[in-house]
Amino acid sequence: MSFQQSSTKVPREQRVPKSRVPDQEKNRKSGRRPREMAAAGPPTQPPAPHPSVAPLLFLLGKWRGEGEGTFPTINPFRYGEEILFSHNPSKPVISYTQKTWKAASGEPMHAESGYWRPTPDGSVEVVIAQSTGLVEVQVKQITRAFKMVDGELSYVVQMATITNSLQPHLKALLKRI
């Protein structure tokens, strides 16, 4: 695939005028950057989360810690992890991004991102895109249980495959950073 740049001339009456900031020409010639203008008015509060995500508010923020994994088809392993949960006030979901690395070497292992949506029955629908190109819509084949323990975020993930029934896969303890 190739791209070509067009050299079509724009008539003077269709050109967008350049905006002028006071001292812009002087600053441009001297190499200085223009001063930033402070926002006027009192500071604003961040918008409140969508009411539907209330059961998940304890997750909001950035978390970091260590965990361990096992499954019948792999060797046990230890990993470091960072998770970010954030919200969009106009949407009934929270955003989720996660990355892991080998605990011993720091070498990247896995990353994923997606959305978590609480449902009226108390469960949470999770849609995740993994760094390997897989997309998950989690229903019954994987469980994730998160809870707060003395101000730290603890979780356990159980997983099933075609050849293995639902069983422990990951567990970790994360601190808010």
C-alpha positions in Angstrom: 0.0 0.0 0.0 1.3 3.5 -0.8 0.2 7.0 0.0 0.7 10.0 -2.2 0.6 13.6 -1.0 -1.5 16.0 -3.1 -0.1 19.3 -4.1 -3.4 21.0 -5.0 -3.4 24.7 -4.2 -6.2 26.0 -2.1 -7.7 29.3 -3.3 -7.0 32.3 -0.9 -10.7 32.7 -0.1 -10.9 29.1 1.1 -7.8 29.1 3.3 -8.2 28.9 7.1 -6.7 32.1 8.7 -3.9 31.6 11.1 -4.8 32.7 14.6 -2.5 35.2 16.3 -1.7 35.1 20.0 -0.2 38.2 21.6 3.5 38.1 21.4 3.3 35.0 19.1 5.6 36.4 16.4 8.1 37.7 19.0 8.1 34.3 20.8 8.4 32.4 17.5 11.5 34.4 16.5 13.1 34.1 19.9 12.4 30.4 20.2 10.3 30.9 23.4 7.0 29.1 24.0 3.9 31.3 24.6 2.7 31.5 28.2 -0.2 29.2 29.2 -3.4 30.9 30.3 -4.9 29.8 33.6 -8.5 28.6 33.5 -10.9 31.1 34.9 -13.4 30.2 37.6 -13.5 27.8 40.5 -12.2 24.3 40.1 -14.8 21.8 39.0 -15.6 18.4 40.6 -15.2 15.4 38.4 -18.5 14.0 37.2 -20.1 11.3 39.3 -20.1 7.7 38.1 -23.2 6.3 36.4 -25.6 5.0 39.1 -25.5 1.5 37.5 -21.9 1.0 38.4 -22.4 1.6 42.2 -21.6 -2.1 43.1 -18.2 -1.8 41.4 -17.1 1.6 42.8 -14.7 0.0 45.2 -12.6 -1.2 42.2 -12.0 2.3 40.8 -8.4 3.4 40.7 -5.0 1.9 39.9 -3.8 -1.3 41.6 -0.5 -3.0 41.6 0.8 -6.2 43.2 1.8 -9.8 42.7 0.0 -13.1 42.1 0.5 -16.7 41.2 -1.0 -19.0 38.6 -1.5 -22.6 37.9 -3.6 -24.9 35.7 -3.3 -28.6 34.7 -1.8 -27.8 31.3 0.9 -25.3 32.5 3.7 -25.0 35.1 2.9 -22.9 38.1 4.2 -19.3 37.8 4.5 -16.0 39.8 3.7 -12.6 38.2 3.5 -8.9 38.8 0.3 -7.0 37.8 -1.1 -3.6 37.3 -4.9 -3.0 36.9 -6.7 0.3 36.2 -10.4 0.6 36.7 -12.0 3.9 35.5 -15.5 5.2 34.7 -17.3 7.2 32.1 -20.1 9.2 33.8 -22.5 8.8 30.9 -22.0 5.0 30.5 -23.2 2.1 32.8 -19.8 0.4 32.6 -16.4 0.7 34.1 -13.3 0.5 31.9 -10.6 -2.1 32.7 -7.0 -2.4 31.6 -4.5 -4.9 32.9 -0.9 -5.9 32.3 1.3 -8.5 33.9 5.0 -9.4 33.9 7.1 -12.2 35.1 7.9 -11.6 38.8 11.5 -12.7 38.5 12.6 -10.9 35.4 10.0 -8.2 34.7 9.4 -9.6 31.2 5.9 -8.7 29.9 3.5 -11.6 30.0 -0.1 -10.7 29.3 -2.3 -7.6 28.8 -6.0 -7.1 28.3 -8.6 -4.3 28.3 -12.4 -4.1 28.3 -15.6 -3.2 30.1 -17.4 -4.5 33.1 -21.2 -3.9 33.4 -23.2 -4.8 36.5 -26.5 -6.5 35.8 -29.8 -6.3 37.8 -29.3 -9.9 39.1 -26.1 -9.0 40.8 -23.7 -10.6 38.3 -21.2 -8.6 36.2 -20.9 -8.9 32.4 -17.3 -8.6 31.2 -16.1 -8.0 27.7 -12.3 -8.2 27.2 -9.9 -7.9 24.3 -6.5 -9.7 25.0 -3.1 -8.6 23.7 -3.0 -11.9 21.8 -6.0 -10.8 19.6 -8.6 -12.9 21.4 -11.9 -11.3 22.5 -13.7 -12.7 25.5 -17.4 -12.4 26.5 -17.3 -14.1 29.8 -20.3 -16.4 30.6 -19.9 -19.4 32.9 -16.5 -20.7 31.7 -14.5 -18.3 33.8 -15.2 -16.7 37.1 -13.5 -13.7 38.7 -14.1 -13.0 42.4 -12.8 -9.6 43.6 -12.9 -8.4 47.3 -11.3 -5.9 49.5 -9.1 -7.3 52.3 -7.7 -4.7 54.7 -7.7 -2.0 52.0 -6.1 -4.3 49.4 -7.8 -5.8 46.4 -7.8 -9.6 46.3 -9.0 -11.8 43.5 -9.3 -15.4 42.4 -9.9 -16.5 38.8 -11.3 -19.9 38.0 -11.3 -21.2 34.5 -12.6 -24.2 32.5 -11.5 -25.5 29.1 -12.8 -28.2 26.8 -10.5 -30.7 28.6 -10.6 -29.3 32.2 -13.5 -28.5 34.4 -13.8 -25.2 36.3 -10.8 -24.9 38.7 -8.4 -22.3 40.2 -6.2 -20.5 37.7 -5.0 -17.2 39.2 -4.9 -15.4 42.5 -3.4 -12.1 43.4 -3.2 -9.4 46.1 -3.0 -5.7 44.8 -2.5 -2.4 46.6 -4.0 0.9 45.4 -1.3 3.2 44.0 
